[in-house]
């Protein structure tokens, strides 16, 4: 029995000696996936537009298309949030409701990202609606982001505000 224990101990020592004498394995880091952008390459983006329904040039002032700045050459714009405030006419003929808020490239209907609004208040002749939604929209160099708003009101004279925020990514 003692011989078996001694033989087993010698066998274990031989295996340990072999493992210790082997060179260490080389661990290589995995390559960075092509879809991941280092934080240092992200350039913040935020643009706010103020508009008045009187200047929207749509019949009946029920709609408005707000264009933002064109994406610079060599960049891709990733829009992550749209926020703002819309003030609509409210009265006997005007229901003061928002039908559609849609983010898309100017002069194109697709792709598009529809954004919900929330009624904040109703006061005498106006309703106020808030927008604050996360989106994941991208615009290539030269494209112009546009927000199209459609309502059921005539919206005379009210000022409104929209903000897009996200980041630019360098493209090659």
URKAHU-V263915 format. One record per pair of residues at least 12 apart in sequence whose C-alpha atoms are under 7 Angstrom apart, sorted by the first residue. I is the first residue (numbers start at 1). J is the second residue. D is the distance in whole Angstrom. If there is no record, write none. Layout:
# URKAHU-V263915
[[I | J | D] [I | J | D]]
This chain:
# URKAHU-V263915
[[41 | 169 | 6] [41 | 170 | 7] [42 | 167 | 6] [42 | 168 | 6] [42 | 169 | 5] [43 | 167 | 5] [43 | 168 | 5] [43 | 169 | 7] [44 | 166 | 6] [44 | 167 | 4] [44 | 168 | 6] [45 | 165 | 5] [45 | 166 | 5] [45 | 167 | 5] [45 | 168 | 6] [46 | 163 | 7] [46 | 164 | 6] [46 | 165 | 4] [46 | 166 | 6] [47 | 163 | 6] [47 | 164 | 5] [47 | 165 | 7] [48 | 161 | 7] [48 | 162 | 6] [48 | 163 | 4] [48 | 164 | 7] [49 | 161 | 6] [49 | 162 | 5] [49 | 163 | 6] [50 | 159 | 7] [50 | 160 | 6] [50 | 161 | 4] [50 | 162 | 7] [51 | 159 | 6] [51 | 160 | 5] [51 | 161 | 6] [52 | 157 | 6] [52 | 158 | 6] [52 | 159 | 4] [52 | 160 | 6] [53 | 155 | 6] [53 | 156 | 6] [53 | 157 | 6] [53 | 158 | 6] [53 | 159 | 7] [54 | 156 | 6] [54 | 157 | 6] [60 | 154 | 5] [61 | 154 | 5] [61 | 155 | 6] [62 | 150 | 6] [62 | 151 | 5] [62 | 152 | 6] [62 | 153 | 5] [62 | 154 | 5] [62 | 155 | 7] [63 | 149 | 5] [63 | 150 | 4] [63 | 151 | 6] [64 | 148 | 6] [64 | 149 | 5] [64 | 150 | 7] [65 | 146 | 7] [65 | 147 | 6] [65 | 148 | 4] [65 | 149 | 6] [66 | 146 | 6] [66 | 147 | 5] [66 | 148 | 6] [67 | 144 | 7] [67 | 145 | 6] [67 | 146 | 4] [67 | 147 | 7] [68 | 144 | 6] [68 | 145 | 5] [68 | 146 | 6] [69 | 144 | 6] [70 | 142 | 5] [70 | 143 | 5] [70 | 144 | 4] [71 | 140 | 7] [71 | 141 | 5] [71 | 142 | 5] [71 | 143 | 6] [71 | 144 | 6] [72 | 141 | 5] [72 | 142 | 6] [73 | 141 | 5] [73 | 142 | 7] [74 | 141 | 6] [74 | 170 | 6] [74 | 171 | 5] [74 | 172 | 7] [75 | 140 | 7] [75 | 141 | 6] [75 | 168 | 6] [75 | 169 | 6] [75 | 170 | 5] [75 | 171 | 5] [76 | 138 | 7] [76 | 139 | 6] [76 | 140 | 5] [76 | 141 | 6] [76 | 168 | 6] [76 | 169 | 5] [76 | 170 | 6] [76 | 171 | 7] [77 | 138 | 6] [77 | 139 | 5] [77 | 140 | 6] [77 | 167 | 6] [77 | 168 | 5] [77 | 169 | 6] [78 | 136 | 7] [78 | 137 | 6] [78 | 138 | 5] [78 | 139 | 7] [78 | 166 | 6] [78 | 167 | 5] [78 | 168 | 6] [79 | 135 | 7] [79 | 136 | 6] [79 | 137 | 5] [79 | 138 | 6] [79 | 164 | 7] [79 | 165 | 6] [79 | 166 | 4] [79 | 167 | 7] [80 | 134 | 6] [80 | 135 | 5] [80 | 136 | 5] [80 | 137 | 7] [80 | 165 | 6] [80 | 166 | 5] [81 | 133 | 6] [81 | 134 | 4] [81 | 135 | 5] [81 | 164 | 6] [81 | 165 | 5] [81 | 166 | 7] [82 | 131 | 7] [82 | 132 | 6] [82 | 133 | 6] [82 | 134 | 7] [82 | 163 | 6] [82 | 164 | 5] [82 | 165 | 7] [83 | 131 | 5] [83 | 132 | 4] [83 | 133 | 6] [83 | 162 | 6] [83 | 163 | 5] [83 | 164 | 7] [84 | 130 | 6] [84 | 131 | 5] [84 | 132 | 7] [84 | 161 | 5] [84 | 162 | 4] [84 | 163 | 6] [85 | 128 | 7] [85 | 129 | 6] [85 | 130 | 5] [85 | 131 | 6] [85 | 160 | 6] [85 | 161 | 5] [85 | 162 | 7] [86 | 128 | 6] [86 | 129 | 5] [86 | 130 | 7] [86 | 160 | 5] [86 | 161 | 7] [87 | 126 | 6] [87 | 127 | 6] [87 | 128 | 5] [87 | 129 | 6] [87 | 158 | 6] [87 | 159 | 7] [87 | 160 | 6] [88 | 126 | 5] [88 | 127 | 5] [88 | 128 | 6] [88 | 153 | 6] [88 | 155 | 5] [89 | 125 | 6] [89 | 126 | 5] [89 | 127 | 7] [89 | 153 | 6] [89 | 154 | 6] [89 | 155 | 5] [89 | 156 | 7] [90 | 125 | 5] [90 | 126 | 5] [90 | 127 | 6] [91 | 125 | 6] [94 | 152 | 6] [94 | 153 | 5] [94 | 154 | 7] [95 | 152 | 6] [95 | 153 | 6] [96 | 126 | 7] [96 | 127 | 6] [96 | 152 | 7] [96 | 153 | 6] [97 | 151 | 6] [97 | 152 | 6] [98 | 150 | 6] [98 | 151 | 4] [98 | 152 | 7] [99 | 150 | 5] [99 | 151 | 5] [99 | 152 | 7] [100 | 149 | 5] [100 | 150 | 5] [100 | 151 | 7] [101 | 114 | 6] [101 | 115 | 5] [101 | 116 | 7] [101 | 147 | 7] [101 | 148 | 6] [101 | 149 | 5] [101 | 150 | 7] [102 | 114 | 4] [102 | 115 | 6] [102 | 147 | 5] [102 | 148 | 5] [102 | 149 | 7] [103 | 146 | 6] [103 | 147 | 4] [103 | 148 | 7] [104 | 145 | 6] [104 | 146 | 5] [104 | 147 | 6] [105 | 143 | 6] [105 | 144 | 6] [105 | 145 | 5] [105 | 146 | 6] [106 | 144 | 5] [106 | 145 | 6] [106 | 146 | 5] [115 | 133 | 7] [116 | 131 | 7] [117 | 129 | 6] [117 | 130 | 6] [117 | 131 | 5] [118 | 130 | 5] [118 | 131 | 7]]
